[in-house]
């Protein structure tokens, strides 16, 4: 596997692993994100858009920071996942594989939060995280298109 990878893929793997390590830290250990190590009850939401609506409706009381952290933060947290997956895995270069892997990874995180009572299982987070993965994948495709056009332009100029 390592022999057949390019220098950019190896660098992508390093960045992807650093991203995963930081994501695991923020999802499970960061006390600044409300990760209480002594949570006793299971917390979950199975109704789509319930928490998003709640955060939007009560944004004045909760503060704009809480709203942005929940909605924008969940999207932004998975943009690197959607971007790096096609770099490190040839299978993930197809959009549906990248989206399914982002969804599966998000589902694993949400289930782990539920089982270990760290945070809460939330279907809204699944949707937002997967949306972030889609944005990351689209960003990857845009960057690849620009790279290919530059290579073609450089060959024509030479």
C-alpha positions, 0 to 999 in steps of 0.5 A: 500500500505504501509503495504504490502511493505518491508523495502527495498521498503520503502527505494526505495520510499524515494530514488525515491522521492528524485530523482524525486525532484532533476530531476524536479529542474534540468529540470525546475529551474536550471539556470546553465542548461540554464533554462531561466525564460523569454524564449518567443518562443516555442523551439522544435525538432521533427526530430530524431537524429538532435540535437545529430548530431548537438552537435556531429558535433559542439562539438569543438565549443560548447565544450565537456562539452556541448556535454556530458551534452546533450547526456550523461546527458540525458541518466544518468538522467533516469538511476535511474528511470529505476532502482527504478521503479521495486523496488517501483512498482511490475508492473514495474518488467516487462521490457516493463512496466518499459520502457513504464513508463520511456518513458511516464515520459520523454514525460511528462517532454518534454511536460511540457518544451514546454508548459511552455517554459522552455528548449525545446521539443526534440525527441532526449531527449525522445530517450536518456532518455528512453535509460537511463531508459533501462540501469537503468532497466538492472542494477536493473536486474543485482543487483537482480541476484547477490542478489539471487545468494548470497542468494542461495550460503549462504543457501548452505554454511549453 
